[in-house]
Amino acid sequence: MEELLVQIGNLGFPIVLSMYLLVRLEGKMEQLATSISKLTAVLEEK
């Protein structure tokens, strides 16, 4: 937590917030891409 506060002081709140959101959304984007690939494969079988 202390490191996060240091980063906010050094980089500014918008940059830290953007980095946090990008890291958090990365996993969800990978899951979405996998789901779309699976859906495409199922639709091609029919």
CNS distance restraints for C-alpha pairs under 8 A (distance, minus, plus):
assign (resid   1 and name CA) (resid   5 and name CA) 6.53 0.50 0.50
assign (resid   2 and name CA) (resid   6 and name CA) 6.37 0.50 0.50
assign (resid   3 and name CA) (resid   7 and name CA) 6.24 0.50 0.50
assign (resid   4 and name CA) (resid   8 and name CA) 6.25 0.50 0.50
assign (resid   5 and name CA) (resid   9 and name CA) 6.27 0.50 0.50
assign (resid   6 and name CA) (resid  10 and name CA) 6.20 0.50 0.50
assign (resid   7 and name CA) (resid  11 and name CA) 5.74 0.50 0.50
assign (resid   7 and name CA) (resid  12 and name CA) 7.36 0.50 0.50
assign (resid   7 and name CA) (resid  16 and name CA) 7.09 0.50 0.50
assign (resid   8 and name CA) (resid  12 and name CA) 4.82 0.50 0.50
assign (resid   8 and name CA) (resid  13 and name CA) 5.27 0.50 0.50
assign (resid   8 and name CA) (resid  16 and name CA) 6.13 0.50 0.50
assign (resid   9 and name CA) (resid  13 and name CA) 7.69 0.50 0.50
assign (resid  11 and name CA) (resid  15 and name CA) 6.29 0.50 0.50
assign (resid  11 and name CA) (resid  16 and name CA) 6.85 0.50 0.50
assign (resid  12 and name CA) (resid  16 and name CA) 6.51 0.50 0.50
assign (resid  13 and name CA) (resid  17 and name CA) 6.01 0.50 0.50
assign (resid  14 and name CA) (resid  18 and name CA) 6.07 0.50 0.50
assign (resid  15 and name CA) (resid  19 and name CA) 6.23 0.50 0.50
assign (resid  16 and name CA) (resid  20 and name CA) 6.17 0.50 0.50
assign (resid  17 and name CA) (resid  21 and name CA) 6.22 0.50 0.50
assign (resid  18 and name CA) (resid  22 and name CA) 6.14 0.50 0.50
assign (resid  19 and name CA) (resid  23 and name CA) 6.22 0.50 0.50
assign (resid  20 and name CA) (resid  24 and name CA) 6.16 0.50 0.50
assign (resid  21 and name CA) (resid  25 and name CA) 5.96 0.50 0.50
assign (resid  22 and name CA) (resid  26 and name CA) 6.01 0.50 0.50
assign (resid  23 and name CA) (resid  27 and name CA) 7.63 0.50 0.50
assign (resid  24 and name CA) (resid  28 and name CA) 7.58 0.50 0.50
assign (resid  25 and name CA) (resid  29 and name CA) 6.14 0.50 0.50
assign (resid  26 and name CA) (resid  30 and name CA) 6.36 0.50 0.50
assign (resid  27 and name CA) (resid  31 and name CA) 6.34 0.50 0.50
assign (resid  28 and name CA) (resid  32 and name CA) 6.17 0.50 0.50
assign (resid  29 and name CA) (resid  33 and name CA) 6.20 0.50 0.50
assign (resid  30 and name CA) (resid  34 and name CA) 6.25 0.50 0.50
assign (resid  31 and name CA) (resid  35 and name CA) 6.15 0.50 0.50
assign (resid  32 and name CA) (resid  36 and name CA) 6.17 0.50 0.50
assign (resid  33 and name CA) (resid  37 and name CA) 6.23 0.50 0.50
assign (resid  34 and name CA) (resid  38 and name CA) 6.24 0.50 0.50
assign (resid  35 and name CA) (resid  39 and name CA) 6.10 0.50 0.50
assign (resid  36 and name CA) (resid  40 and name CA) 6.09 0.50 0.50
assign (resid  37 and name CA) (resid  41 and name CA) 6.27 0.50 0.50
assign (resid  38 and name CA) (resid  42 and name CA) 6.27 0.50 0.50
assign (resid  39 and name CA) (resid  43 and name CA) 6.17 0.50 0.50
assign (resid  40 and name CA) (resid  44 and name CA) 6.14 0.50 0.50
assign (resid  41 and name CA) (resid  45 and name CA) 6.43 0.50 0.50
assign (resid  42 and name CA) (resid  46 and name CA) 6.95 0.50 0.50
